[in-house]
Amino acid sequence: MSVEPRATLDHLVRPAVARISPYVPAETMAELCAASGLTPAEIIKLDANENVYGSSPAVARALAAQGSYHIYPDPEQTETRAAVARYLGVPAANVLLGNGSDELIHLLTLVYLDSGDEVIDFTPSFAMYPIYSGLMGARMVCLPRDDAFALDPEAGLRAVSDRTKIIFVANPNNPTGTFTPREAILRLLESGRIVVVDEAYAEFAPDSLVRDVLRYDNLVVLRSFSKWAALAGVRAGAIVAQEHVLAHFWKIKSPFNLTVPAMLAVQAALDDLAYLQNTVERVKRERERLASLLHQIDYLRVYPSAGNFLYVEVTRGSAARLRARLVQRGISVRHFAAPERIVQGLRITVGTPEHTDRLVAALRDLSPE
């Protein structure tokens, strides 16, 4: 719940905070029910890139078996880091865990940015990069992606200045699903700046740079358990980098930033990889089927995606109105009111085959105008 600050205290707020536009999340289930007049059971929620198949049953068993929570969690995350490191194929010393990728992005900006520093981002991209960078008083250098939402590494190198500290690359990109080839990211590493590759959707993509952190000092990779492992409600992510880089993060992270339930959930999930890999494959297959069906709708342009979602452009009428009409039918997809480049777009989480059928039927029946 947001609370309006007292006008008489506004002068005490840091200018960097006052300038920030807040992140706008997807609507809650309660909000969707209020808007549609439907019950939660009647609504298909395809607006937040959540894994509709849910977490491994082993997670629920592990949480139920935990007897109490009166002891603080391990501040060094020892067992959980070791499990994550084994999964990623890197030493545990190269891994630090956080309260989702969001906290780790925040730590990156705390470690590297001062007022007046510059951050390069290829837009449109994840909205939290400018929020956390702006919080530190840094200036965003936003380089537009091309018509297919691909980034230009040469443009990125040309944009580097003496004040550049961080280059963000969401790969696959959110909200467009675009996959950036390895060669383009390796080219950006030649800048000598910290290149942060946000791989929140890596399990759905054809490649990962996570093991390359052992070869490149300035490569930092972020991973998430929200999507592929269906632990969005738990909040757990990993930052992978060389030890001398992570040493600064250990100095400033909250001592108990990963809760006991989060640690238990991550370890249980990784102990049941067969379940998770099966759901990932189901999502990937359904992603291709959904894309094929959406291609047949004449007012939609479907973009290739390497995530667990599709980005489509509404080429006739209003994307916002189309989304509102879908909500009335109990289907929620994501619409972004900004930036201008994507106001005519919708981001659609890949659901079950039944979800796909219901969504496509509604889109065929509805007019966006």
Buried (B, 14 or more C-beta within 10 A) or exposed (E): EEEEEEEEEEEEEEEBEEEBEEEEEBBEEEEBBEBBEBEEEEBBBBBBBBBBBEBBEBBEEBBEEEEEEEEEBBEEBEBBBBBBBEBBEBBBEBBBBBBBBBBBBBBBBBBBBEEEBBBBBBBBBBBBBBBBBBBBBBBBBBBBBEEEBBBBBEBBBEBBEEEBBBBBBBBBBBBBBBBBEBEBBBBBBEBEBBBBBBBBBBBBBEBBBBEBBBEBEBBBBBBBBBBBBBBBEBBBBBBBBBEEBBEBBEEEBEEEBBBBBBBBBBBBBBBBEEBBEEBBEBBBEBBEBBBEBBEEBEBBBBBBBBBBBBBBBBEEBBBBBBBEBBBEBBBBBBBBEEEEBBBBBBBBBBBBEEBBBBBBEBBEEBEBE
